[in-house]
Amino acid sequence: MAKIMLLDFTQADKDRLTSEDYDVDLQQTAWKTGLDLPLDIPFTSEVIFYQIADGAMAGRPDLHAGVQQELVERIRGGARFVCFIGSGETARITNLVGPVEGLKVSENVRPGALVFNPRALLHVPFERFKPFMGKSFRLMPEALAEGVWEKDSSGNGQFEFLAKTADGMPAAMIVHMGQGSLWLLPSFGTKNIDVAMAILKDKPPLPAEIPAEAPPDWIEADDYVFPDLRALVAKRDEEQRKFEEALADYDRQIKDLRAGGQEEFHRLLNGEGPALKMSVVNALRYLGGGRVVDVDLYWKNTIRDKEEDAWVIDPADMAVEAGLRKGELLIVLVRGGRNWATDDECALLQKYKGRRMQEFDNTRMKAVLIGNYFAAADAKSRPNPFSAAQIEEAQKDGNGLLTSYELFRAIKAEKENRLSKDAIRDQIKIKTGLITFEI
């Protein structure tokens, strides 16, 4: 089981940590998903990063309180629970980790007004990612005296303050609880995952740029810096800004690509029900060569059984009504599950094709079952879900059986210029029995 848990982060954030060889798992809270489902954090999680933001169930202080006792025990036993606070609801913290003496999240503070503890471990990443800080809140109602960065508490262990407002209010802190700790940090927006990586490494992310002993702040003022050094620092800062902008642009492009296509095609591998059907419909539209019709939408205002899931009408420029009666029609059924394809599912191909031939007075039809079977297993390790008898029956009837993984492989090969869309369409349209692609 994974040793690092990300709560309410993105898949891209998980991929960042995985690329650094960290053992990571990802979950979403009900505040994020809007689904009132239980939260299960594996016992093996040694570090839990929790990203709090406005979500679907903001304002529901009753959620997830059932995990509180277990998490408190886990923290006291040595786990680290790190919160990036981007929403001012105290219950979204205390529901999970129990009450914290004096904690009251309130009043979003301008990040530029924060003062960071110069001796704290996170001082360098705080300063580095300060421009990306989106939310920072007062965490306690009472101000700290000047120069005070630690405080004992009766209910919890020692408080170590990492940042405070200009008037002394705590804005970031570590609550030491037994052998573990609770970290309450501002939200650094898209850079939360970078701060998390700095915490995991337990050292500043840019050690080469950090002197062994930092000089007093005043010595860096312009009054004491020669022009050539000032110019070089300014040039370095400008290059750093360009670099951060370039990385942010790449992050946006990656996010757009995932949302715009990759995730949709991934549903061919892990989707079930309506999500799988929509993914198959979109894949067929991507391949082109015919008008792809979602049967449920086509008959949405008609009282009738919507038996098959999609039609592919050739030629594509023919109106649907005309194409059903005069064009070539591919009838598509989409099914999925955690086991083999059933005989009943395969028998529906000929049954529905016969009904449509009679209904539309058109015999130029073929039926294809596209199935995501053994959906819980790694796609590469899945066996052929269709039996020899099912394949033989489909062949006799002029129908096709295709796994959604094989369809995904074909589309991936097309994107890698190893297979053409025409070749994929021809196989689906012409081949009977089990449909595979030579890739």
N, C-alpha and C positions, 0 to 999 in steps of 0.2 A: 504494500500500500504506500501511497505517496507520503513523503515527509513534510511537504509544503502544501498548504491549502490556500487557494485564492477564492475569496468570497466576493461576488458581484464585480469581478474583473471580466475582461473579454478573452476570447480565444486567442487573439493576437498577443495579449499579455502573457498568457500561458506559454505560447510558442516562444516568446522571448526568453523565458526562464528555461524552457526545455532545451533551447539551443545552447545554453550555458551548462548543460548536463545536470540541471537540478531535477529532482524527482517531484513532480507537481501534479496536483489535481485541481479541478475547477468546479465550483458550485455557485448557484444563485439563490439568494434569499427571496422570501415572499414579497419583501418590500420592492425588490427589483422586478420580479416576474409578474406580480399581480395574482399569483396562484397560491392559495393558502395551503401549502404543502409542508410536511415536516422537514426539518433541517438535520442532516446526518453528517457529522464531521468525524472521519475515521480516527480511531485511537492513535494511529501512527503519526498523525500530523504534529510535527514539532514546532512549526511556525505557521501562524494563520494570519494572512493579510486580508483585511476587510475594508472595502471601498464603499463609503456611505455617500449616497447622492439622492437627489429627489427621484422618486420612483413611483411605480404604479399604485403602491399601497402606503405612500407617505401619509402620516396621520393615523396609522394603526399601531398604537403603542402596545397592543396585546400580543403581537406576533413573536413566535420563537422563544417564548419564556421557558419552554420545557427543556431547553438544552442548558439552562443557566448553571444548575448544580454541577453537571458533568464538566462543563468548560472551566468553572472556577477551580475544581479539583485538578484539572489538567494543567492550568496555569501555575497553581501552587506546586505542582509536581515538576515544573521545569519548562513548560511550553511558553512561547512568546505569542501574544495576541496583539497585532498592530492594526490600529484603526486610522484610516485617512478620512477625516470628518469633512464632508461636503454638504451636510444637511444638519440643521440645528435641532435635532430631536434626541434628547438625552436617552430616551427609552430604547433607541436603536443600538445603544451601547450596553446599557445596564440590563436589558432583557437577556443578553447573551452572557455577560461576564459578571453580573450581580452589581449591587450598589457600590459606588466608590465615594468615599467620604468627601463631601463638599462639591462633587461634580454637578455642574449645571451648564449645559451648552446653551449659549445665548449670544446674541448680537454679533453678526458677522463683522469682522474688523478688516480694515484696509490692509492687505499684506505688506505694503510698503512701510507701515507704521510698526511692524514687529521688530523686536530686538532679540537676537539669538544668543544663546549661551555660548561664549567663545570657547569654553572648555568641553563642551558636549561632543560626543562622537559624531553626531550628525551635523555639526556646524558647517562643514564644507559642502555636503550635498544640499543643505538648506539654502546656503548662499548661492550655489550654482543654479538651482532650479527655482529660485524665488520669483523670476519673471513669469513662470508658468503657474504660480499659485492662484487658484481660483477662489477658494473659500478658506477663511480662518476665523475661528470663533473664540470668544472668551469661554474658558472652561470652568472658572470658579468665580464666585461673586466678590471675593476679597483680594485686594492688591497685595503684592509681595514687596517687602522692603527693598531698597536699592542694594544691589549686590547679592541678594539672597536667591540661590538657585536650587536649594534643597529644603525639604520640610518633612518632619515625622508625622505620622497619622496614627490614630488609635485603632480605627477599623481596618485599615490596610497597612502595608509596609511603608517604606520611605518613598516620598515623592521626589523625583528628580525633574526639574523644570528645564525644558529645552528652548523655550521661547516665551516671551511675554509682550504685552502691548506697551506702548509708550507710557501709560499710566500704571504699569506694574501688574496688570491682570494676566494670569497664566493662559497661554495660547497653545502650548505643546508641552507634553510631559510624559514621563515614564513612571508608572506605579509598580514598584517592586512588591510582588506578592509571593511569599515563600521562596521557592527556587526559580520561579518564572517571573514574567513581567507583562504588564499591559501598557501598550504604547498608544498615546492619543496625539495624533499629528494633524496639521492642516492638510487640506487637499491640494495636491500639486497638479491636478488635472491629468493630462495624458502622461505626465512624468511620474505619477505615483509608482509605476512599475520600476522606474529607474531608482527611485528612493528605496524601494523594496530590495532591489539588487544590492544597493550600498549596505543595507542592514544585514543582508545575508552574508556579505563578504566581511562584515565587521571591520571595515576599514574604508577610508575615503576613496571615491572612485578614481581620483586623479593624483596618486601619491607623488608623481614626479614634480607636480606643480606646488606641492605643499612643503614649506620649509620645516626643518626639524623642530624649530621653536618659533612660533609666530611672533613677530614684533608687535609692539603696541600699535593700536589703530592710528594714533596721531602721526606716527612717523611716515605713514603712506600719504599724508595730505600733500596737495600740490605745492605748498610752501617749501617742502623739503625734497622735491623731486626735480632732477635735471631734465631739460627739454628732450634730450635724445631718449632717455628712459621712458618719459611720458609718451612720446610718439610711438615707441615700440610697444608699450602696453596697450595704447589705443589701437594699434594695428592688430595686435593679438586678439583684443576684444572684438574687433570687427570681423576677423576671420572666424572667431568662435560663434558670433551671431549668424554668419552665413552658413556655417556648418549646422547649427541647430535648425535653421530654417530649411536647409536641404533635407535633414533627417525628418523634420515634421512633414515636409512635402511627400517624402517616400512613405511615411506612415499613413498619410491621407490616401495615397494611391493604392497602397496595400489594402486598406480598409474598403475602398471603393471596389477593388477587384473582388474581394471576398464577398461583399454584399451584392455586387452586380453579376456574379456568375459562379464563382467557385462554390459558395455555400449551396446554391441551388442545385448544381450538379452533384454535390456530396449527398444530397437527399436521395439520389439513386442508390446509394450504398447504405444509408442508415435510416431512411424515411419509412413510414408506414402510414396507412390510411390516406386521408386527403392530401397530406404533405407529399407522399410518394406519388400519388396520381398527378398532382400539379407539376412535380419535377419531371415526370415522364412526358406530360403534355408540352412543357417548355423545351425538353430535349428534342422532341419531334419537330417543334417549330424551329429550333436551331438548325436542324438538318435540312429543312426546307423541302422543296420538290412537291408540295401539296398543301392544300388548305387543311389545317389542323383545327378540329372543332371539339371543344369540351362539351360532352353530351349533357352533363348536368346543367350547364349554363344555357345550352340551346333549348332544352325542354323546361327551363325554370318556371315558365308561366303556363305549363301544360300539366294536367293531372294524368300521369302515366308512370309506369315503372321505368326508371332510367337504368337499363340493364348493363350495357357496356359503358366504358369510361370515356372513350374518344373515338373520333373518326379522322382518317386522313383521306381527303378527297383529291383525286387527280383528274383533270388539271386544276391548279390552284386558283385560276381566275374565274372558275365557274361558280355561280351562286350555289349556296348550300343545297337549296331545294332541288335545283337541277342536277347538281353533282350526285346527290343520293340516288337519283333515278337513271342518270345517263353516264356518269363518270365511273372511274375505277375507285372502289371504296375499300380502305383498310380499316377493319374493326379492331379496336384495341381494348383489351381488358388489362387492368392493373391489379395485381395481388401481391401480398407479402406475408411474412410470418417468421417464426423462429424454427421452422421445421421443413419437411419436404412438401412439394406441391401435391395437392390431393387430386384424386381422379375426378371428383365432382367439379373442381375448378377448371380442369382441362376440358371436361365435357361441355362446359358452358360455351366454348369457342364455336363448336358446330351448332349448338342450340341457338345461340344469338344470331349467328350468320344466317341460319335457315329462316329465322323470323324476319330479319331485315330484307332478305331476298324476296320474301313474299310481300312484305309491307311496301317496299319501294319498287317492286317489279323489276329487279336488277340482279343479274347473276354474276356480274363482274366484281366479286367480293372475295376477300381473304380476311381471316381472323387471326390475331396474334395475341398471345398472353405474355405480358412483360411482368416478371415477378422478382421481388426482392426477398428471397428466401434465406433462411439462416441469418437473419438480419443482425443478430447479436454478435456474430463471429467476424473476425477479420476477413474482409472480402476475398483476399487472395487464397485463404485456406478453405473456402467453402466448397463442398462437393457439388456436383451437378444435381439440382433438386428434382429433375424430371426422370421418371423411370423409363426403361426401355419400352414398355407397353404404351406409356403416354406419348412418347416420341413417335412410335410407329403409328398410333391412332391419328395423331396430328398430321403425319405425312400422308396417310390415306385420305384424309379429309381436305388436304390442301391448305392446312393452317400452320402456324408457326409458334414455337416456344422460345422465349428469349429471356435471359436473366438481366436484371437491371445493371448488374456489375459488368456483364459483357457489353451492354450499351454504353456504360461509362468508359470502359476500356477503348471502345471504338472512337468515342468523342475525344478522349485524351489523345489518341493516336492521330486524329484529324488535326488537333491543335498543334501537334508536334510535326505536322506535314508528312506523316507516314501513311496516311489513309485519306481518301477524299470523301466528301459528303455524298457524292454520287454513288460511290462504292458501298457506303453504309446503307443508303436508301435502297439500292438495288437488292442487297442481301435480305433486308427486311421485307421487301415487296415480293421477291421471287422465291426465296428459299422456303421450303416446307420442313416440318419436323423441328429438330433442334437447330437454332440459328446461332452460328458463331462467326467470328471474323478472323481472317488471316492477318495477324499483326506482327 
